[in-house]
Amino acid sequence: EKTMPDGFNQDLSEDTENFGGYIIRGSYTARFFQRQSPAMLSMAARLNGCRSDAENRPFRYCELGCGNGLTANVLAAAYPESKFFAVDFIPQHIETARSVASAAGLENITFEAFDFGTVLASDIEPFDFVTVHGVLSWIDSLTQDQLIETVSKILKPGGLAFVSYNCQPGWAAMTPFSEMMRTAVDGLGGNAAERAQAA
């Protein structure tokens, strides 16, 4: 059964494939992204003339759109004195993330099945680090605006934000393959995974 947390304004039936432009059928891959680590973010800031010493003391860290939570869980294990908060609007992702945190005995991380609007409307203590990996490229413009507004609200003054996205020319080499896939599945039924397999 597909369920979403309170506050969602879109009914997720069996025929629904996206929310805010994001494909919700299936599960996102589980990988660790080191660029989201406080050490990497602080180094990038220092190399560009900005100083942040948050990584040298207990800090607050938030990941928006955490997927299966692998990055957040690894970082929570690496920084046991700090507090981690991670959200994703796909409940199955959050269930996976929570089970990993529980199995690892992590007590400094909280996972919630929230959308960005829920985080934006909440009275949450600001964070030293806010990261968003890849999500911006997969959501519609209204949800993008909501995401950026959320990051702005929950980031402490002087905090560090990491927002990655797909763009040209970096993805130029994939464009012909992407267009071939789209053409191959034009008019086919089935969900996104089935159409990709057929292509």
Disulfide bonds with the S-S distance in Angstrom:
none
